[in-house]
Amino acid sequence: MPVNPLPQGILPSQAILELIASGAVTLAATAAEGQVQPASLDLRLGSEAFRIRASFLPKPGEPVALKLGQLGLHRIDITAGAVLETGCVYVVPLMEQLSLPTGLAAAANPKSSTGRLDVFTRVIADGVAAFDQMPAGYRGGLYAEICPQTFPIVVRAGSRLSQIRFRRGELAEASAKKIDLSVDLAPGGNGLVGYRAKRHTGVIDVDKPGAYDIADYWEPIRQRPNENRLILDPDQFYILASKEAVSVPPDEAAEMVPFNPLVGEFRVHYAGFFDPGFGFSVTGGAGARAVLEVRSHTVPFVLEDGQTIGRLVFEPMTERPETLYGTGLGSHYQAQGLKLSKHFR
């Protein structure tokens, strides 16, 4: 009798729990509350960080530990918490390791709150010459590369800056559903269209939601009537919002990708995963906008109201998650408009 092929797509929460139970995902400590999300698994920092000279990728077959020995400047014990300074590059071994079966690959991305703090973070895997990618059948450790860009941050063992998705099969990108997203710079009632990050601020503890005053870290950007453009200053970080409402159905997941890689003047959206149920009316998220994390590069750049700056690519789930985004998972950004990270009050 013919064998029915396994469904292709992104694995849901219940399948991720099965990966943990089977040993395909190994946890150094018991799973934390809320660590398993509808279509992803949060990755936790281990107990030590390595300050390194420069970012790197290992050569095929080369362990990350070898590169740390070559490029490491010093080791920091972060068990009880430590400050990671802006402009410095750190690598932290993660509590999760993988022994993926054949046909199952994984991809990582910063969590939403990480991107909104302008913390540049990527996941490195042993012997894999690409960031945030774990090929089908990968067996080995995971490491977070962390470089705070604007705010110094406090992290500790167990802090969650990144998340990982598991994919069975290949994404048929040519036929995948896509939605272009544009920036909203039209002033509303109070004229607020975004925030610009301040420099030389205090530290932010990534594990303390609602602990910081907005005014200590952000300058509001207000537009006058009919002022529908914004000049991005070089090397400044902005939080803006999309014009379009985003809705991810329960049987799909989405990811923000650059709409045109040739537009290199600015970077948009460090954190790209959108879970099933985000912005979905049934889960209380109707009208949710995509928050855009924007950084200009070497020259000032004019953004116009309605300018396309990102694209959502949708993928099927292998099955519907048992719990959707916004339904009892501590989902901070459901039904969001223009919204800073959960750390600000």
ZIPESUL-V711448 format. One record per helix or strand of 3 or more residues. SS is the DSSP state (hx for helix, st for strand). FROM is the first residue (numbers start at 1). LEN is the number of residues. Records with the same first field share a line. If there is no record, write none. Layout:
# ZIPESUL-V711448
SS = FROM-LEN ; FROM-LEN
This chain:
# ZIPESUL-V711448
hx = 13-10 ; 64-8 ; 112-5 ; 214-3 ; 281-3
st = 25-3 ; 41-12 ; 72-6 ; 82-3 ; 89-11 ; 104-7 ; 119-7 ; 139-10 ; 153-3 ; 160-9 ; 178-6 ; 192-6 ; 218-5 ; 229-4 ; 237-9 ; 252-6 ; 266-3 ; 289-8 ; 301-4 ; 308-10
